[in-house]
C-alpha cells in the first residue's frame, strides 16, 4: 500500500464526497455498488474512482463491486473520523452561530469543547450546548483543555492577533473562515480555508459563460 503522505491532496479531497454518498446509500439500504455505478452518480470516471481507492489498497472485487457498508467504514477510517479532536470556535456571530449549531462535528472527527466571542451581548449565551465564553478566557482555557483545532469565524483584523495567540499556545490546525491567510503566516500549520465569496464569484462566472 502506498505511504499515505505520498497520496495527493486531490485524492484526499475526493474522499469526503465518496464517504457522503456511500453513507447516503447505506441509509437507503443499498448494500453493493460497482465503480461504474458510482461514477454515474458522482460524475467521475470509474477509472478515477478505482485509482483513488487503490491509493489505500483497494476495497472492491472485480465483477462484484464494493460492499457499501465496508467501503464507507474504510473511508471513515482513512479520514480518521473517529478521532474526536478537541476543537474551539472563535466568533459566535451569524456565521459562527450557524456553524456551531448545525455542523455535526462528532461525525466529522472533531469534538467542539469551547466557543469564544468578545461581544458582551453574546457572552454567557448558549450555543451547541456550550456557554459562549469571553475571548479573554481563551489562554487559560487552552492551557487547561488543550484543543488541537480552532475554527475562525472572526473578522480579518481580529484573526491575526488570535492566530498568533493560538499558535503560541501550540494549536497548529485551523478551519479558517476569515480573510486572514493563516497558512502564509504559519507555514507549518494545517489550514483549511473556506472562502464563501470565492465560491459565489465562481458561480457568477459559470452562469455568465
N, C-alpha and C positions, 0 to 999 in steps of 0.2 A: 504494500500500500504506500502511495506517495506520502512524504512527510507533509503535515498539514501547513507548515509555514511556506511550503512551495506551491500551495494551491492559490490560484489568482483570486483577487478580490471580486472580479466579475462573476466567478463561480459562487463565491460566498454570498454575494448579493442576490443571487437567484434562489438560494436555498430557502429563505423565508417564504418566497412565493410558492415553491413546491410544498412546503410544510402547510401553509394556509389552505391550499387547495386539497391536499391529502386529508387534512383534518375535517374539511367540509365533506369529502367523500366518506370518511369514516362515520361521521354523524348521520349521513343519509343511508348508511347500510351497504355501501359498495365495499366489497371485500378484495377485489383483484382488478388491476388495470395494467394495460401494456404501455410501453413508451410511445407507441403510435397514438393511442387514445389520449395520453397525457399531452402530447404535442398538439393535438387538435384542440384541446381545451385551453392550453396555455399560450398558443401562438408561437411556439418554439419548434425546432425540428426534433424528431425522435433521436437523431444522432447527437444533437446538443445535450439533450437530457441524459442520454446514456453516458456521454463523455463526462458530464458534470458529476454524476453519481459514481462513476468509475474512479474519480479522484479519491474516493473514500473506500474503495474496494468493490463497489457494485453490489446491488442487492436483489437483482431480478434473475429470472431463469429464462433462457431462450425458449420461445414458444409458449411460455406460461405467463410472463409478465411479472409484476410486482404485487406482493401482498400488501394491501393498503395500510393496515394497522402496523405491520412490521416496518415498512418504509417510513411511515410517519414517526414512529418511535426512534428509528435510526437517525433521521434528520434532526429530531429534537435533541438527541444525544450529541450529534456533531456540533450543533449550535449551543450546547451546554445550557439548555433551557431549564434544567433543574437546579442551576447554581444558586439562585436566590441571593444574588449580590446585593448588599445593602446600599440603598440609593437615597439621595436627598433632592428635593425640588426647591429651586431658588426662584421666587416670584410667583405670587398667588393672585395675579390679576386675571383678566379674561382668559388668556391662553393657558397660563399655569393652572388655573382652576379647572379648565376643560380637560387638560392632560391628567391632572391629579384625580379627577372624578371618573373619567371614562377609560383610561388605559388599564388594561389587565396586566399589570406589572409582573405578577407572580407567574403568569403563563408565558411570559417572555424572558424569564431568567433573572428578574430583579425583585427586591422587596423594598417598598418605599417606607422609610423609617422616620423621615423628618421633612417638614415644609417650612420655608422661611420667607418672610417679607419684611419690608421696612415701614409699611403703612399702618398707622395706629388703627385705622378702620378695619383692617383685616386681621391683625394680630389678636390671637385668642379665639378666632372663629374656627370652626371645624371643617376640614376638607379631607376626603378619603379616610375617614375615621381617625384623623390626626389633628391635633391642635396646631394651628399656624403659629410659629414661633417668631420672635423678634430676631432679625438678622444679627443683632448684637450678640446673640447667644451662639452664633454659628461655631466659633472656635472652640468653645467649651464643649458643645455638643459633639463635634467631630473628634475631639481628643478622647471622649468617653465612648462614643458609639462606633467610631471608625468606619464610616461609609466609604465605599470604593468608587462610587459613581455619583456625579452631580448633573442634574438637569437644569439648564439655564433658560429661564423664561423671563429674562430681565432686559432692560434697555442696554444699548451698547455702552453708554457711559458708566453704567454700574457693573457691567460684565468684566471689564478689565481688572478692577480692584478685587472683585470676588474671585476671579480666576487665579490671581496672584496669591490671595489668601489660601484658597483651597489647595493649590499646587504646593504651597509651603507646608500645608498640613498633610501632604502625602497623597492626595487624590490625583490620579492620573487618567481617569476615564470621564468623559463628558458627553452628554447628549445636548447639543447646543442649538437652541432656537434663537439665540441673539445674533446680532450682526457683527459681533466681535470675533476675530479669527484666532481662536484658542490654539489651533494646530500650528499656526505660524509662530506664535509666541513661545509655545512649549512643544518642540518637535517630538519629544519622547512620549507625549500624552496620546492616548487613544481617544479620538474625537469623531463623533458622527454629527455633522452639522445639517440642520434641516432649514432650508430657505423656502418658505411658502411662497414668497413673492416671485422667486425664480420659476417655480412650477407654474404659477399663474401667467407669467410673461411668456413661458414656453407654450402654454396652451393658446395664448393670444396669437403667437406666431403661426401655430399649426392651423388655427381657424382661418387666418388671413392668407395662408399659402396652400 
